[in-house]
Amino acid sequence: MMDTTTVICEKKETKKTEAVAESSSSGFSSSTKGSALDLLFSVAGIYASFLTWALLQERISATGYGADSEIYRGSLVINAVQALLAMAVGFIYATVKSTSKETAPLAVFSGNSALRRELLVVAATQTLAAPFGYAALRHVSYLTLLLAKSCKLVPVMLIHLTVYRRSFPLYKYLVVFAITAGVFMFTYYKAANKTSHAVVAGAAVTGSSWIGLGLLGINLLLDGVTNSTQDHIFHKHKQMTGPRMMFGLNLAVCLLTGAYLVSSALALKSGLPGTSLYSDQLAMTAAFVARNGPRVLVDTALFGLCGALGQVFIFHTLETYGSLILVTVTVTRKMVSMLLSVVWFNHSLTVGQWVGVGAVFGGIGAEAAFKYWQTRQKQVKVE
């Protein structure tokens, strides 16, 4: 029979092992798994992919093409191209990471109807979110969209509270307040004499409008459903991995978006009642290219490729170094993206807008700081 001292020592060792594993998953200890050179390569990949991705997004959706600077409105075509390229890259990524038939990319859809339904929900909300985001750019500046996209934790928290009944510590609510206040300040203190690139009914508009903010709100809410459901899938289905999620989700988005594009084109050609509600974005894209040249197709393909490659670096960094390192990288990437947009497209910001920017990224930075502090506290307890 084991004596009492041995049992106590084993229990302490078990708790220590569990605590180390927990801190590793939160992004602290896991940072030792990869080399410094590998981390630098991952950070460079995220920056190169998504800084280029952000510039191409603004180029496609806000600056115009041809002699008349016509704005391209084929948001679903853009979404389909990006999903197609991300699916292809995700398939290669998942195949390389696969260790058996059960973890192969296509196995994500076999034998689990609940997982298939949840992936379709995520694909549907992700597909619907993109058109609302592009529609918002008709009423708000690209910088407003970029800053609002930094507020995804607001709808994610809302969905977790209302749907999944998950509670949060006080500091998370304070972070949400700081970010929301920052976005309000950025949209309210707009540059008085600066004209937006967006065009509404043929006339240029300045700054942000309530219509644009409403469309952005819907976009962020759909993003919240997408991200919270992804969290639910990872928690509920242990066989799900980042590469398999990347492939499965983008495949579902391709199927949904492609089905809509084809069905809307056929519906318009049929002349049936109610077809005026549809838009044939495939025909519109062909006509747009005929008027303004193929540059938009090149930009769209590069946009999709940058997004696809960026997802690989995101998942690699998350798996190798943990969430703390990834949050730090993505926060600084968003800041650089916005500042690069200011310089590249000659935007001007007022003092109030800069304060709003500081509030948003200050809130996100505080979130990362709290996570770091919590991880250190757990390690101190273990030691």
Secondary structure as UniProt FT lines:
FT   HELIX           4..25
FT   TURN            26..27
FT   HELIX           29..32
FT   HELIX           36..58
FT   HELIX           59..63
FT   TURN            66..69
FT   HELIX           75..97
FT   HELIX           101..103
FT   HELIX           105..109
FT   HELIX           113..136
FT   TURN            137..139
FT   HELIX           142..148
FT   HELIX           149..151
FT   HELIX           153..162
FT   HELIX           170..188
FT   TURN            192..193
FT   STRAND          195..200
FT   TURN            201..202
FT   STRAND          203..206
FT   HELIX           210..236
FT   TURN            238..239
FT   HELIX           242..270
FT   TURN            273..274
FT   HELIX           275..277
FT   HELIX           281..292
FT   HELIX           295..321
FT   HELIX           323..344
FT   TURN            345..346
FT   HELIX           351..382
//
